[in-house]
Amino acid sequence: MTRQVVVHPDAVVLAEATAARLLLRVLDVQSVRSPVHVVLTGGTVGIRTLAAAAASPLLTAVDWSGVHLWWGDERFLPDGDPDRNETQARAALVDALVASHGLPEENVHAIAGPSSAPSPEAAAEAYAAELAGFATAPDATVADAGRAAVGSPVLVPAFDVLLLGMGPDGHVASLFPGHDALEAAGATVGVHGSPKPPPERVSLTFGALRAAREVWVVAAGSEKAAQAAAAIAGGDVTDVPAAGAVGTERTLWLLDTSAAAPR
Ligand SMILES: O=C(O)C(O)[C@@H](O)[C@H](O)[C@H](O)COP(=O)(O)O
């Protein structure tokens, strides 16, 4: 499994280039199939990328009526909370796509919070049901989907591109080092005791991440360098969850020079 690495000069260029790359990826896919399934990420670089996409001249070239937006994880917080990944993504890009660029609101597949789900598990279950409704092959299993998930049914679309940020501890989505959620079967998992606030979250599992055609891990800053290097070298997913994020067709690491610096 080869991971491709692209290094940009700084975090600003990283976000701009990732935004352009994302819009081009959607355009490329739209030339051969529809709908297109895109998974968004929370975190600093992820939201900066969406803001850059909002300002891109490529934005209007996309047929947004044929795009579905999903999230790799969500912080289990009330609707509209400023710390929800959904709230930040809507403010940066998604609301404008719905209001002015023909993205149907029903194509925005946000993960429920406590406003409508009694627990992270309930939200995870509802999200899994939503994903299953768009699964590419209803009886598909992702055979190589991480240790515990091997052979479990993972009913999700074959995401055309799945964006992930990475924490300094090597987490991706809400899959943290040494956490039980790393072992979860199925497509989604409720997470408790996250070391990054808030403690309660909902995440795609490794099985769902690995169903994506293309996985892009986007990271900036020297505090990410050690875990980025470990993941790119194919480290143990228990210690470096980002090492388990691979796509079926491509795995791309998009870094700034600080995150790519040797340690
Ligand atoms: O809910 C979240 O916070 C995430 O989705 C998380 O996985 C994030 O992407 C990384 O922690 C990187 O975040 P930064 O880019 O802010 O370091």
PDBQT file of the ligand as one rigid body, heavy atoms in Angstrom, charges set to zero:
ROOT
HETATM    1  O1  LIG A 301     -13.533  16.847  15.530  1.00  0.00    +0.000 OA
HETATM    2  C1  LIG A 301     -12.374  16.985  15.298  1.00  0.00    +0.000 C 
HETATM    3  O2  LIG A 301     -11.652  17.731  15.955  1.00  0.00    +0.000 OA
HETATM    4  C2  LIG A 301     -11.764  16.219  14.188  1.00  0.00    +0.000 C 
HETATM    5  O3  LIG A 301     -12.458  15.888  13.103  1.00  0.00    +0.000 OA
HETATM    6  C3  LIG A 301     -10.359  15.788  14.344  1.00  0.00    +0.000 C 
HETATM    7  O4  LIG A 301     -10.083  14.501  13.882  1.00  0.00    +0.000 OA
HETATM    8  C4  LIG A 301      -9.451  16.819  13.670  1.00  0.00    +0.000 C 
HETATM    9  O5  LIG A 301      -9.527  16.733  12.282  1.00  0.00    +0.000 OA
HETATM   10  C5  LIG A 301      -8.018  16.661  14.116  1.00  0.00    +0.000 C 
HETATM   11  O6  LIG A 301      -7.983  16.741  15.520  1.00  0.00    +0.000 OA
HETATM   12  C6  LIG A 301      -7.103  17.702  13.538  1.00  0.00    +0.000 C 
HETATM   13  O7  LIG A 301      -7.515  18.957  13.978  1.00  0.00    +0.000 OA
HETATM   14  P1  LIG A 301      -6.589  20.229  13.779  1.00  0.00    +0.000 P 
HETATM   15  O8  LIG A 301      -6.427  20.406  12.289  1.00  0.00    +0.000 OA
HETATM   16  O9  LIG A 301      -7.346  21.354  14.418  1.00  0.00    +0.000 OA
HETATM   17  O10 LIG A 301      -5.309  19.925  14.481  1.00  0.00    +0.000 OA
ENDROOT
TORSDOF 0
